[in-house]
Amino acid sequence: MALPKSSETATRILQAASRRLATDGYARLNMRDVAAEAEVNHALIHYYFGSENRLVIAVLDEVHLERQKQMNQTPENFAAKWAQARAFYEEDLASSFVRVQMELWAASLSNAALRETFLPRFMTWRRVIEDPVRDTLTHYQLDLLVSPKALATWIVDFWLGMECEMLLGIPESQAHHQEALDAMQRLLEQFDQQASTRAALSTTER
């Protein structure tokens, strides 16, 4: 029976794997390099995590858990929420986290075992996006004749496409990703201003 994942050894392995993923990427990840960096016996990786894929997924879970903690402290203003999401993305892009996720996407196309563990985590993220979209429509009193699920799909698929094109090196002059992100920022700021005005008028009328 494996020792608890919270043990010091498991934590060192996770941290070492995270650093190696950032440096080497998923395709070139070597478990012996991870063991050397964590200063543990190579066999302990299998003891704690079972396989290379499970270790990589555990690293992703740790990142998502930390991100969720930060998101729980997100500001109420929806334009500020969007700005925070952009800041998180820039951090993930710089840390190579985005690249690792894209490599896992690619590897999952031909690796059924990896796909079985990776895909449910991605689908959870898709569902997480739906609640903020629903809250946004309610807050702004928008009746767009479009379901929150459809809007969430637009956002998720745009973000995935943007990540892929950025990693491929398509320049902003051709892709216009920052322009699109800025446009959404301005739109949310406009909606926030309108919502504030409505709230102020409602208070005055009372």
C-alpha positions as CSV (number, residue, x, y, z in Angstrom):
1,M,0.0,0.0,0.0
2,A,1.4,3.4,-1.0
3,L,2.3,5.9,1.6
4,P,0.1,9.1,1.9
5,K,0.6,11.5,-1.0
6,S,1.2,14.3,1.5
7,S,4.4,12.7,2.7
8,E,7.6,14.7,2.4
9,T,9.1,12.2,-0.2
10,A,6.0,12.4,-2.4
11,T,6.1,16.2,-2.2
12,R,9.7,16.3,-3.2
13,I,8.9,14.0,-6.2
14,L,6.0,16.2,-7.2
15,Q,8.1,19.4,-7.0
16,A,11.0,17.8,-8.9
17,A,8.6,16.5,-11.6
18,S,7.1,20.0,-11.9
19,R,10.5,21.5,-12.5
20,R,11.5,18.9,-15.0
21,L,8.3,19.3,-16.9
22,A,8.9,23.0,-17.1
23,T,12.4,22.4,-18.4
24,D,12.1,19.3,-20.6
25,G,8.4,19.1,-21.4
26,Y,6.2,16.0,-21.3
27,A,7.7,14.3,-24.3
28,R,11.3,14.4,-23.0
29,L,10.4,13.8,-19.3
30,N,12.7,11.2,-17.8
31,M,11.8,9.5,-14.5
32,R,15.5,9.0,-13.6
33,D,16.1,12.8,-14.0
34,V,13.1,13.4,-11.7
35,A,14.4,11.0,-9.1
36,A,17.9,12.5,-9.2
37,E,16.4,16.0,-8.8
38,A,14.2,14.9,-5.9
39,E,17.2,13.0,-4.4
40,V,15.2,9.8,-4.1
41,N,15.5,6.2,-5.4
42,H,14.0,5.8,-8.8
43,A,11.7,3.0,-7.6
44,L,10.0,5.4,-5.2
45,I,8.3,7.2,-8.1
46,H,6.5,4.0,-9.0
47,Y,5.9,3.3,-5.3
48,Y,4.1,6.6,-4.7
49,F,2.5,7.3,-8.1
50,G,2.4,4.0,-10.0
51,S,3.4,5.4,-13.4
52,E,4.9,8.3,-15.3
53,N,1.5,9.4,-16.5
54,R,0.0,9.3,-13.0
55,L,2.9,11.5,-11.7
56,V,2.3,14.0,-14.5
57,I,-1.4,14.1,-13.7
58,A,-0.6,14.6,-10.0
59,V,1.5,17.6,-10.9
60,L,-1.3,19.1,-12.9
61,D,-3.7,18.4,-10.0
62,E,-1.4,20.3,-7.6
63,V,-1.3,23.3,-10.0
64,H,-5.1,23.3,-10.4
65,L,-5.6,23.0,-6.7
66,E,-3.4,26.0,-6.0
67,R,-5.1,28.0,-8.8
68,Q,-8.5,27.1,-7.3
69,K,-7.4,28.5,-4.0
70,Q,-6.4,31.7,-5.7
71,M,-9.7,31.9,-7.7
72,N,-11.7,31.5,-4.5
73,Q,-10.2,34.9,-3.5
74,T,-11.2,36.5,-6.8
75,P,-12.7,40.0,-6.9
76,E,-16.5,40.6,-7.3
77,N,-16.1,42.9,-10.3
78,F,-16.4,40.8,-13.5
79,A,-13.9,42.9,-15.4
80,A,-11.4,42.3,-12.6
81,K,-12.2,38.6,-12.7
82,W,-11.3,38.6,-16.4
83,A,-8.1,40.6,-15.7
84,Q,-7.1,38.1,-13.0
85,A,-7.7,35.1,-15.4
86,R,-5.4,36.8,-17.9
87,A,-2.7,37.2,-15.3
88,F,-3.0,33.6,-14.3
89,Y,-2.7,32.6,-18.0
90,E,0.5,34.7,-18.4
91,E,2.0,33.0,-15.3
92,D,1.1,29.6,-16.7
93,L,2.5,30.4,-20.1
94,A,5.8,31.6,-18.6
95,S,6.1,28.5,-16.3
96,S,5.6,26.2,-19.3
97,F,2.4,24.8,-17.7
98,V,0.4,25.7,-20.8
99,R,2.9,23.8,-23.0
100,V,2.7,20.7,-20.8
101,Q,-1.1,20.7,-21.1
102,M,-0.9,20.9,-24.9
103,E,1.6,18.1,-25.0
104,L,-0.7,16.0,-22.9
105,W,-3.5,16.8,-25.3
106,A,-1.4,15.6,-28.2
107,A,-0.2,12.5,-26.4
108,S,-3.7,11.6,-25.4
109,L,-4.7,11.2,-29.0
110,S,-2.7,8.0,-29.3
111,N,-2.3,7.0,-25.6
112,A,-5.7,5.7,-24.3
113,A,-4.4,5.2,-20.7
114,L,-3.3,8.9,-20.6
115,R,-6.5,10.1,-22.2
116,E,-8.6,8.2,-19.6
117,T,-7.0,10.2,-16.7
118,F,-6.3,13.5,-18.5
119,L,-9.7,14.1,-20.2
120,P,-11.9,14.0,-17.1
121,R,-9.7,16.8,-15.6
122,F,-10.1,18.9,-18.6
123,M,-13.9,18.4,-18.7
124,T,-14.0,19.5,-15.1
125,W,-12.4,22.8,-16.1
126,R,-15.0,23.2,-18.8
127,R,-17.7,22.8,-16.3
128,V,-16.1,25.2,-13.9
129,I,-16.3,27.9,-16.5
130,E,-20.1,27.5,-16.8
131,D,-20.9,28.8,-13.3
132,P,-19.1,32.2,-13.7
133,V,-20.7,32.6,-17.1
134,R,-24.1,32.0,-15.6
135,D,-23.4,34.4,-12.8
136,T,-22.2,37.0,-15.2
137,L,-25.4,36.9,-17.3
138,T,-27.5,37.1,-14.2
139,H,-25.5,40.0,-12.8
140,Y,-25.6,42.0,-16.0
141,Q,-29.3,41.1,-16.6
142,L,-28.5,39.9,-20.1
143,D,-31.0,37.8,-22.1
144,L,-28.9,36.8,-25.1
145,L,-31.0,33.8,-26.1
146,V,-27.7,31.8,-25.7
147,S,-27.2,29.3,-22.9
148,P,-24.4,29.6,-20.4
149,K,-23.1,26.3,-21.6
150,A,-22.8,27.6,-25.2
151,L,-21.0,30.8,-24.0
152,A,-18.7,28.7,-21.8
153,T,-17.9,26.6,-24.8
154,W,-17.0,29.7,-26.9
155,I,-14.7,30.9,-24.1
156,V,-13.0,27.5,-23.5
157,D,-12.5,26.8,-27.2
158,F,-11.2,30.3,-27.9
159,W,-8.7,29.9,-25.0
160,L,-7.5,26.5,-26.3
161,G,-7.0,27.8,-29.8
162,M,-5.2,30.9,-28.5
163,E,-2.9,28.7,-26.4
164,C,-2.1,26.4,-29.3
165,E,-1.4,29.3,-31.7
166,M,0.8,31.2,-29.1
167,L,2.8,28.1,-28.5
168,L,3.3,27.7,-32.3
169,G,4.7,31.2,-32.3
170,I,2.0,32.9,-34.4
171,P,2.6,36.6,-33.8
172,E,0.1,39.0,-32.4
173,S,0.1,40.9,-35.7
174,Q,-1.5,37.9,-37.3
175,A,-3.5,36.2,-34.5
176,H,-4.8,39.3,-32.7
177,H,-5.2,37.4,-29.4
178,Q,-4.3,40.3,-27.1
179,E,-6.6,42.5,-29.1
180,A,-9.5,40.0,-28.5
181,L,-8.6,39.7,-24.8
182,D,-8.5,43.5,-24.5
183,A,-11.9,43.8,-26.3
184,M,-13.5,41.4,-23.8
185,Q,-11.9,43.5,-21.0
186,R,-13.5,46.7,-22.3
187,L,-16.8,45.0,-22.8
188,L,-16.9,43.7,-19.2
189,E,-15.9,47.1,-17.9
190,Q,-18.8,48.7,-19.8
191,F,-21.2,46.1,-18.4
192,D,-19.8,46.7,-14.9
193,Q,-20.4,50.4,-15.3
194,Q,-24.0,49.9,-16.5
195,A,-24.6,47.5,-13.6
196,S,-23.3,50.1,-11.1
197,T,-25.5,52.7,-12.6
198,R,-28.6,50.5,-12.4
199,A,-27.8,49.8,-8.7
200,A,-27.3,53.4,-7.9
201,L,-30.6,54.4,-9.6
202,S,-32.4,51.6,-7.7
203,T,-31.0,52.9,-4.4
204,T,-32.1,56.4,-5.2
205,E,-35.6,55.3,-6.1
206,R,-36.0,53.7,-2.8
